């Protein structure tokens, strides 16, 4: 649900999303709240009570647009959509939230604009989601981001179904993914770690686990839950951390 449906033409017509659409795995539709206004200017915003900068989205068009979508789902015999308001004041998007959303048949992502929507309309939504601690010009970039994350979870959307389970944050511990390499084995004086070239799958698995732990420790130590780590985890981290030249910096 957006004032600017044209924003999505390119991101939804490329890469994984485009293939998923072509394969009939996902469908997108767009509803413009301006279509639910009563004046010839199709006005969806007004000045805020109490003064202040910016404009506020009126509650009437928001509710009418939401009612339209719910009625259309009901007429088609489909479950009501999960309605999500995209706002920097919402709960921070996590991979577990993506997994939860991916289990729903229909999701409505409402792209806000201006300073906010009228506070009385916020109660119309099931969830409020933020994609990070920063402010965007509108909810469209956030909606495109969430759509991409959701499509990755649809069976058949990815060439390798294991890809989505190996992504950063996809495992139960919420760790970063390990680093990845491809040919050539040496590039600009930097070699691929020897452990990835020796064909020992047990050591490769151990190495990747250690690198995932170390990378998370360096950048997002807040994600590490000590109680979820095994004794073997501590051993392999120590082993590879000491062998610093083999893991890069």
C-alpha positions as CSV (number, residue, x, y, z in Angstrom):
1,X,0.0,0.0,0.0
2,X,1.8,3.0,-1.3
3,X,1.4,6.5,-2.7
4,X,4.2,5.7,-5.2
5,X,3.5,2.2,-6.8
6,X,5.9,3.0,-9.6
7,X,8.8,2.8,-7.1
8,X,8.6,-0.9,-7.2
9,X,8.7,-1.4,-11.0
10,X,12.5,-2.1,-11.1
11,X,13.2,-3.9,-7.9
12,X,10.2,-6.3,-8.4
13,X,11.2,-6.9,-12.1
14,X,14.8,-8.2,-11.4
15,X,16.7,-11.1,-9.9
16,X,15.1,-13.5,-7.5
17,X,11.8,-11.7,-7.1
18,X,11.3,-11.5,-10.9
19,X,12.0,-15.3,-11.2
20,X,9.6,-16.1,-8.3
21,X,6.9,-14.0,-9.9
22,X,7.4,-15.6,-13.3
23,X,7.2,-19.0,-11.7
24,X,4.0,-18.2,-10.0
25,X,5.5,-18.5,-6.5
26,X,4.5,-15.0,-5.4
27,X,2.2,-12.3,-6.4
28,X,2.3,-8.5,-5.7
29,X,-0.5,-6.0,-5.9
30,X,-0.4,-2.3,-5.2
31,X,-3.1,-0.2,-3.5
32,X,-2.8,3.6,-3.5
33,X,-4.6,5.4,-0.6
34,X,-5.2,8.3,-2.9
35,X,-7.8,6.2,-4.6
36,X,-9.9,6.4,-1.4
37,X,-10.1,10.1,-1.1
38,X,-13.2,12.2,-1.8
39,X,-11.8,15.5,-3.1
40,X,-10.6,16.2,-6.7
41,X,-7.0,16.7,-5.5
42,X,-6.9,13.2,-3.9
43,X,-5.6,14.7,-0.7
44,X,-4.2,12.2,1.8
45,X,-2.3,14.6,4.1
46,X,-3.0,17.7,6.3
47,X,-1.3,20.0,8.7
48,X,-0.6,18.6,12.2
49,X,-2.8,19.7,15.2
50,X,-0.6,21.6,17.6
51,X,1.6,22.9,14.9
52,X,5.0,21.7,13.9
53,X,6.9,20.9,10.7
54,X,5.7,18.5,8.0
55,X,2.4,17.0,7.2
56,X,0.4,14.0,8.6
57,X,-1.4,11.3,6.6
58,X,-5.1,11.5,7.2
59,X,-6.7,8.4,8.9
60,X,-9.7,8.2,6.6
61,X,-8.0,7.1,3.4
62,X,-5.8,4.7,5.4
63,X,-8.8,2.9,6.9
64,X,-10.7,2.9,3.6
65,X,-7.8,1.4,1.8
66,X,-7.3,-1.3,4.4
67,X,-11.0,-2.1,4.4
68,X,-10.9,-2.5,0.6
69,X,-8.0,-5.0,0.8
70,X,-9.6,-7.0,3.6
71,X,-13.0,-7.2,1.7
72,X,-11.2,-8.3,-1.4
73,X,-9.5,-11.1,0.5
74,X,-12.8,-12.2,2.1
75,X,-14.5,-12.2,-1.3
76,X,-11.8,-14.5,-2.7
77,X,-12.1,-16.9,0.3
78,X,-8.6,-16.0,1.5
79,X,-7.4,-15.4,5.0
80,X,-7.2,-11.8,6.1
81,X,-3.8,-10.2,5.4
82,X,-1.3,-9.5,8.1
83,X,-1.2,-5.7,8.1
84,X,2.2,-4.2,8.7
85,X,2.9,-0.5,9.2
86,X,6.5,0.4,8.2
87,X,7.8,3.0,10.7
88,X,11.1,3.8,12.4
89,X,9.2,3.5,15.7
90,X,8.3,-0.1,15.1
91,X,10.0,-3.3,16.3
92,X,13.3,-3.9,14.6
93,X,13.1,-6.4,11.8
94,X,14.9,-9.7,12.6
95,X,15.3,-12.9,10.6
96,X,12.9,-14.7,12.9
97,X,10.3,-12.1,12.0
98,X,10.9,-12.8,8.3
99,X,10.4,-16.5,8.9
100,X,7.2,-15.8,10.9
101,X,5.9,-13.5,8.1
102,X,6.8,-16.0,5.4
103,X,4.3,-18.5,6.9
104,X,1.4,-16.1,6.2
105,X,-0.7,-16.3,3.0
106,X,-1.1,-12.6,2.5
107,X,0.9,-9.7,3.9
108,X,0.1,-6.0,3.5
109,X,3.0,-3.6,3.8
110,X,1.9,0.0,4.4
111,X,4.4,2.5,3.2
112,X,4.0,5.7,5.2
113,X,5.0,9.2,4.1
114,X,5.2,12.6,5.6
115,X,5.9,12.9,9.3
116,X,3.6,10.0,10.2
117,X,0.1,8.7,9.8
118,X,-2.6,10.0,12.2
119,X,-2.0,8.2,15.4
120,X,-5.6,7.0,15.5
121,X,-5.0,5.0,12.4
122,X,-2.0,3.1,13.8
123,X,-4.3,0.8,15.8
124,X,-5.6,-0.6,12.5
125,X,-2.4,-2.5,11.9
126,X,-1.3,-5.8,13.3
127,X,2.4,-5.0,13.5
128,X,4.7,-2.0,13.3
129,X,8.1,-2.8,11.8
130,X,11.3,-0.8,11.5
131,X,14.2,-1.9,9.2
132,X,16.8,0.0,11.2
133,X,17.7,2.9,13.4
134,X,17.5,5.5,10.7
135,X,14.9,7.5,8.9
136,X,13.9,7.0,5.2
137,X,12.0,9.4,2.9
138,X,9.2,6.9,2.9
139,X,8.3,3.3,3.5
140,X,8.9,2.1,0.0
141,X,12.6,1.1,0.4
142,X,11.7,-0.8,3.6
143,X,8.9,-2.6,1.8
144,X,11.2,-3.6,-1.0
145,X,13.7,-4.9,1.5
146,X,11.1,-6.9,3.4
147,X,9.7,-8.3,0.2
148,X,13.1,-9.5,-0.9
149,X,13.7,-11.2,2.4
150,X,10.3,-12.9,2.3
151,X,10.7,-14.2,-1.2
152,X,14.0,-15.9,-0.3
153,X,12.0,-18.0,2.1
154,X,9.5,-19.3,-0.5
155,X,10.3,-22.9,-1.5
156,X,11.6,-22.9,-5.0
157,X,12.5,-19.2,-5.2
158,X,16.3,-19.9,-4.9
159,X,18.3,-22.0,-7.2
160,X,19.8,-23.9,-4.1
161,X,17.2,-24.3,-1.4
162,X,19.9,-24.5,1.2
163,X,21.0,-21.0,0.5
164,X,18.4,-19.3,2.7
165,X,19.2,-21.6,5.6
166,X,22.9,-20.7,5.4
167,X,22.5,-16.9,5.3
168,X,23.6,-14.7,8.1
169,X,21.1,-14.7,11.0
170,X,19.3,-17.7,9.6
171,X,20.7,-20.2,12.1
172,X,19.3,-20.5,15.6
173,X,22.2,-18.7,17.1
174,X,21.7,-15.6,14.9
175,X,25.3,-15.6,13.7
176,X,26.9,-14.0,10.7
177,X,27.6,-16.2,7.7
178,X,31.2,-17.4,7.1
179,X,33.3,-15.7,4.4
180,X,33.2,-17.2,0.9
181,X,35.8,-17.5,-1.8
182,X,35.9,-18.5,-5.5
183,X,38.5,-18.8,-8.3
184,X,41.3,-17.8,-8.7
185,X,43.0,-19.3,-5.7
186,X,45.3,-16.2,-5.5
187,X,44.3,-12.7,-6.3
188,X,46.4,-9.6,-5.9
189,X,48.6,-11.4,-3.5
190,X,45.8,-12.7,-1.3
191,X,45.3,-16.5,-1.2
192,X,42.2,-18.5,-0.4
193,X,42.7,-20.2,3.0
194,X,44.4,-23.5,2.5
195,X,41.8,-25.4,4.6
196,X,39.2,-24.7,1.8
197,X,41.5,-26.2,-0.8
198,X,42.4,-29.5,0.8
199,X,39.1,-31.4,0.3
200,X,38.8,-32.3,4.0
201,X,35.1,-31.6,4.6
202,X,35.2,-32.0,8.3
203,X,37.9,-29.3,8.6
204,X,36.1,-27.1,6.1
205,X,32.9,-27.3,8.3
206,X,35.0,-26.5,11.4
207,X,36.7,-23.6,9.7
208,X,33.4,-22.1,8.5
209,X,31.9,-22.4,11.9
210,X,34.9,-20.7,13.5
211,X,34.9,-17.9,11.0
212,X,31.2,-17.3,11.5
213,X,31.7,-17.1,15.3
214,X,34.8,-14.8,14.9
215,X,33.2,-12.5,12.4
216,X,30.1,-12.1,14.7
217,X,32.4,-11.5,17.7
218,X,34.3,-8.7,15.9
219,X,31.3,-6.8,14.5
220,X,28.2,-7.7,16.5
221,X,29.3,-9.3,19.8
222,X,25.8,-8.5,21.1
223,X,24.5,-11.3,18.9
224,X,26.6,-14.0,20.7
225,X,24.8,-15.9,23.3
226,X,27.4,-17.7,25.4
227,X,25.0,-20.3,26.7
228,X,24.3,-21.4,23.1
229,X,27.9,-22.1,22.3
230,X,29.4,-25.6,22.8
231,X,32.7,-26.5,24.3
232,X,33.8,-27.4,20.8
233,X,32.9,-23.9,19.6
234,X,35.3,-22.4,22.1
235,X,38.0,-24.8,21.0
236,X,37.8,-24.1,17.3
237,X,37.5,-20.3,17.8
238,X,40.8,-20.4,19.8
239,X,42.4,-22.6,17.2
240,X,41.6,-20.3,14.3
241,X,41.9,-17.1,16.1
242,X,45.5,-17.8,17.0
243,X,46.2,-18.8,13.4
244,X,45.5,-15.2,12.4
245,X,47.2,-15.3,9.0
246,X,44.8,-18.0,7.9
247,X,41.6,-16.2,8.6
248,X,42.4,-12.7,7.3
249,X,41.5,-9.6,9.2
